[in-house]
Amino acid sequence: MASVLSRHTVNVLILVIFGAFQTLLAVCPSGWFALQNACYIFLPDKMDWWQAKEVCERPGSSLIVPDSQEEHDFIWREIKGGEYGATDDMDGTEVWVGCSFVYDMFGRSLSCVNVTNPIYQNWAPGEPADLLEQCLVMADKFKGKWGSKSCSALKYVACEMHVSRVSFCMPTDADGQYPPHCLPNHEIKNLTTGLSECAKECGKEHRCHSFNLWQKEEEDVGVCQLNSATRLQASTEEYTYVEDCYFYEMGSN
């Protein structure tokens, strides 16, 4: 069983007295990209800054506002590696950032969709240069860094959404071992996939609380069965030995 755990370990593996917890990246909707606890999507149409802000403002999502160099580099790399990387625009690829300048009695300050005067900022040299340009972009002409633009200009749009990661646990027996056991009779649906994808599919399904995985050590995929119950919610007799089948429970985040 040690080789099975080794092959399927993803980002975090914490051994505890009742099982082995594993944590995956954020589970994102189809078409979105994941980085840590966030999902990102790049839209195909150009919009002005206000339209972009409105389009991205859905429950839990907004225009992108990178808050670290790692996040900024990830977003720019994905943009340049996708369909926006090839463009005929004079200034190359330009994507809105969810920040704009606002004025009050104390002067001008940077206001973003999720914070005012953010700690992380990634301005290109000489930017912001024009007081009349109130909205932010990351752009080729700035080597991926930030610059200011007129809010009415048409630029590409990227949205971000913060979500919970998926974690799951393989219960141990009284001796701390991982014998092949499964929980039948609570099936939601079956899939053909590996451990990580099986856990992600369970995370997407609100009824799923555990899953069974029939998979031999030498195989990369197996039969994934999503369950509507945990081990405690089922009867003791249902949790039983099944050859080459392993049971996992979803954790809470």
C-alpha positions as a printed NumPy array, in Angstrom:
array([[  0.   ,   0.   ,   0.   ],
       [  2.968,   2.337,   0.582],
       [  3.635,   2.493,  -3.156],
       [ -0.005,   3.392,  -3.853],
       [  0.128,   6.283,  -1.386],
       [  3.456,   7.455,  -2.799],
       [  2.192,   7.465,  -6.358],
       [ -0.966,   9.394,  -5.533],
       [  0.333,  11.916,  -2.995],
       [ -0.485,  15.405,  -4.276],
       [  0.331,  18.631,  -2.458],
       [  0.098,  17.895,   1.245],
       [  0.221,  14.604,   3.159],
       [ -0.307,  14.722,   6.901],
       [ -0.331,  11.502,   8.89 ],
       [ -2.74 ,  11.49 ,  11.801],
       [ -3.852,   8.748,  14.136],
       [ -6.996,   7.921,  12.178],
       [ -5.829,   8.171,   8.588],
       [ -3.798,   9.925,   5.929],
       [ -5.109,  13.299,   4.78 ],
       [ -4.306,  14.617,   1.33 ],
       [ -5.129,  18.091,   0.037],
       [ -5.605,  19.017,  -3.604],
       [ -5.593,  22.3  ,  -5.439],
       [ -8.824,  24.256,  -5.602],
       [-11.571,  22.474,  -7.527],
       [-12.452,  24.84 , -10.355],
       [-15.403,  24.932, -12.761],
       [-14.774,  23.783, -16.316],
       [-12.642,  26.275, -18.256],
       [-11.062,  27.824, -15.147],
       [ -7.397,  27.425, -14.114],
       [ -6.34 ,  26.687, -10.517],
       [ -3.603,  28.193,  -8.361],
       [ -3.696,  27.342,  -4.655],
       [ -7.142,  28.456,  -3.355],
       [ -8.182,  30.408,  -6.444],
       [ -9.555,  29.777,  -9.924],
       [ -9.057,  31.979, -12.985],
       [-10.777,  32.328, -16.347],
       [ -9.749,  34.393, -19.38 ],
       [-12.571,  35.831, -21.491],
       [-12.3  ,  36.056, -25.284],
       [-13.844,  39.518, -25.794],
       [-12.337,  42.934, -25.134],
       [-14.25 ,  45.329, -22.879],
       [-13.774,  48.653, -21.144],
       [-12.812,  48.542, -17.461],
       [-16.338,  49.063, -16.098],
       [-17.797,  46.346, -18.347],
       [-15.009,  43.984, -17.325],
       [-15.637,  44.678, -13.634],
       [-19.366,  44.019, -14.057],
       [-18.858,  40.796, -16.03 ],
       [-16.501,  39.371, -13.42 ],
       [-18.633,  40.399, -10.434],
       [-20.421,  37.183,  -9.631],
       [-20.746,  35.55 ,  -6.181],
       [-17.164,  34.957,  -5.045],
       [-15.465,  36.285,  -8.191],
       [-14.014,  39.58 ,  -9.432],
       [-11.541,  41.1  , -11.859],
       [ -8.03 ,  39.804, -11.234],
       [ -5.978,  41.576,  -8.567],
       [ -2.668,  39.741,  -8.037],
       [ -1.578,  39.975,  -4.388],
       [  1.811,  38.272,  -4.749],
       [  4.585,  37.885,  -7.306],
       [  3.739,  34.186,  -7.595],
       [  0.117,  34.923,  -8.468],
       [  1.071,  37.703, -10.89 ],
       [  3.577,  35.483, -12.702],
       [  1.071,  32.619, -12.909],
       [ -1.655,  34.805, -14.424],
       [  0.681,  36.426, -16.94 ],
       [  2.216,  33.076, -17.912],
       [ -1.224,  31.53 , -18.504],
       [ -2.349,  34.547, -20.516],
       [  0.758,  34.52 , -22.692],
       [  0.555,  30.768, -23.159],
       [ -3.064,  30.9  , -24.302],
       [ -4.993,  32.537, -27.101],
       [ -4.096,  36.06 , -25.953],
       [ -0.412,  35.412, -26.559],
       [ -0.764,  36.014, -30.293],
       [ -2.175,  39.463, -31.019],
       [ -2.035,  42.099, -33.737],
       [ -2.534,  44.988, -31.287],
       [  0.086,  47.715, -31.546],
       [  0.741,  47.483, -27.811],
       [  0.59 ,  43.669, -27.667],
       [ -1.454,  41.834, -25.046],
       [ -3.13 ,  44.034, -22.423],
       [ -5.39 ,  42.693, -19.648],
       [ -7.383,  44.671, -17.105],
       [ -6.438,  44.546, -13.421],
       [ -9.26 ,  45.167, -10.943],
       [ -7.817,  48.45 ,  -9.639],
       [ -8.393,  52.11 , -10.428],
       [ -7.409,  55.476,  -9.013],
       [ -9.86 ,  57.432,  -6.865],
       [ -9.641,  60.986,  -5.553],
       [-10.685,  62.4  ,  -2.212],
       [ -9.703,  65.317,   0.013],
       [ -6.346,  63.658,   0.689],
       [ -5.449,  63.219,  -2.989],
       [ -5.225,  60.184,  -5.25 ],
       [ -5.2  ,  56.591,  -3.996],
       [ -5.345,  53.159,  -5.59 ],
       [ -8.578,  51.287,  -4.976],
       [ -8.976,  47.623,  -5.979],
       [-12.072,  45.45 ,  -6.037],
       [-10.98 ,  43.69 ,  -2.844],
       [ -8.706,  46.191,  -1.07 ],
       [ -7.672,  49.858,  -0.964],
       [ -3.979,  50.709,  -1.365],
       [ -2.893,  47.06 ,  -1.762],
       [  0.469,  46.062,  -0.29 ],
       [  1.539,  44.18 ,  -3.415],
       [  1.932,  46.393,  -6.485],
       [  3.918,  45.627,  -9.627],
       [  4.3  ,  48.876, -11.552],
       [  6.462,  49.104, -14.654],
       [  9.233,  51.745, -14.514],
       [  7.749,  55.223, -14.988],
       [  4.202,  54.076, -14.248],
       [  1.644,  55.356, -13.51 ],
       [  2.627,  58.094, -15.928],
       [ -0.592,  59.881, -16.956],
       [ -2.95 ,  61.389, -14.369],
       [ -5.815,  61.081, -16.858],
       [ -5.38 ,  57.294, -17.106],
       [ -7.307,  55.949, -14.134],
       [ -7.445,  52.156, -14.645],
       [ -4.791,  49.451, -14.518],
       [ -3.571,  46.851, -16.986],
       [ -0.806,  44.28 , -17.114],
       [  0.69 ,  44.529, -20.573],
       [  3.341,  43.391, -23.029],
       [  4.61 ,  46.945, -23.405],
       [  5.315,  46.907, -19.651],
       [  6.904,  43.425, -19.842],
       [  3.922,  41.988, -17.993],
       [  4.023,  44.595, -15.226],
       [  1.317,  47.149, -14.394],
       [  0.591,  50.391, -16.155],
       [ -2.292,  52.873, -16.281],
       [ -4.776,  53.217, -19.151],
       [ -7.957,  55.079, -19.929],
       [-10.86 ,  53.162, -18.381],
       [-12.833,  53.46 , -21.623],
       [-10.194,  51.581, -23.66 ],
       [-11.021,  48.042, -24.763],
       [ -8.779,  45.395, -23.205],
       [ -8.86 ,  41.676, -22.494],
       [-10.496,  40.421, -19.287],
       [ -9.519,  37.849, -16.661],
       [-11.629,  36.953, -13.612],
       [-10.618,  35.228, -10.384],
       [-12.653,  33.285,  -7.841],
       [-11.536,  32.089,  -4.406],
       [-12.689,  28.598,  -3.445],
       [-11.901,  25.926,  -0.861],
       [ -9.373,  23.201,  -1.517],
       [-10.447,  19.578,  -1.567],
       [ -9.06 ,  17.321,   1.152],
       [ -9.712,  13.641,   1.737],
       [ -8.679,  10.914,   4.155],
       [ -7.922,   7.198,   3.903],
       [ -9.016,   5.686,   7.249],
       [ -6.71 ,   3.224,   9.012],
       [ -7.596,   0.108,  10.927],
       [ -6.82 ,  -0.486,  14.625],
       [ -3.202,  -1.343,  13.749],
       [ -2.654,   1.832,  11.717],
       [ -2.678,  -0.088,   8.422],
       [ -4.568,   0.657,   5.182],
       [ -6.351,  -2.587,   4.29 ],
       [ -8.513,  -2.716,   1.148],
       [-12.008,  -1.813,   2.329],
       [-14.927,  -0.109,   0.588],
       [-18.36 ,   1.251,   1.392],
       [-21.012,  -0.127,  -1.024],
       [-24.709,   0.708,  -1.352],
       [-24.325,   4.507,  -1.325],
       [-23.365,   5.054,  -4.954],
       [-23.965,   8.382,  -6.702],
       [-22.095,   7.561,  -9.912],
       [-19.066,   5.701, -11.277],
       [-16.11 ,   7.172, -13.188],
       [-12.913,   5.816, -14.718],
       [-10.076,   7.937, -13.338],
       [ -7.206,   8.128, -10.818],
       [ -7.16 ,   9.148,  -7.176],
       [ -6.684,  12.91 ,  -7.543],
       [ -9.369,  13.314, -10.197],
       [-11.722,  11.074,  -8.236],
       [-11.339,  13.347,  -5.191],
       [-11.902,  16.443,  -7.339],
       [-15.09 ,  14.965,  -8.81 ],
       [-16.338,  14.229,  -5.308],
       [-15.539,  17.82 ,  -4.332],
       [-17.667,  19.121,  -7.21 ],
       [-20.666,  16.959,  -6.262],
       [-22.466,  18.435,  -3.239],
       [-23.97 ,  15.044,  -2.318],
       [-20.587,  13.3  ,  -2.238],
       [-19.094,  12.605,   1.209],
       [-16.736,   9.731,   0.371],
       [-15.563,   7.585,  -2.525],
       [-14.358,   4.074,  -3.321],
       [-11.485,   3.501,  -5.729],
       [-10.829,   0.121,  -7.337],
       [ -7.284,   0.37 ,  -8.626],
       [ -4.342,  -2.013,  -8.907],
       [ -0.906,  -0.687,  -7.907],
       [  0.513,  -0.978, -11.431],
       [ -2.374,   0.966, -13.032],
       [ -2.759,   4.75 , -13.337],
       [ -6.566,   4.763, -13.386],
       [ -9.321,   2.691, -11.871],
       [-13.03 ,   2.704, -11.119],
       [-14.036,   5.67 ,  -8.961],
       [-17.359,   5.384,  -7.139],
       [-18.747,   8.522,  -5.501],
       [-20.707,   7.894,  -2.293],
       [-23.458,   9.846,  -0.559],
       [-22.431,   8.731,   2.951],
       [-19.431,   8.707,   5.284],
       [-18.264,   5.63 ,   7.165],
       [-20.026,   6.82 ,  10.329],
       [-23.284,   7.48 ,   8.482],
       [-23.377,   3.909,   7.142],
       [-23.89 ,   0.719,   9.11 ],
       [-20.841,  -1.072,  10.469],
       [-21.542,  -4.107,   8.275],
       [-21.421,  -2.053,   5.076],
       [-17.764,  -1.051,   5.485],
       [-16.185,  -4.279,   4.328],
       [-13.094,  -5.883,   2.799],
       [-13.038,  -5.669,  -1.012],
       [ -9.954,  -6.732,  -2.942],
       [ -8.103,  -3.843,  -4.674],
       [-10.691,  -1.348,  -3.403],
       [ -9.813,   1.581,  -1.123],
       [-12.146,   3.922,   0.699],
       [-11.604,   7.697,   1.163],
       [-13.608,  10.264,   3.101],
       [-13.786,  13.929,   2.218],
       [-12.391,  16.387,   4.739],
       [-13.762,  19.785,   5.721],
       [-11.991,  23.064,   4.861]])
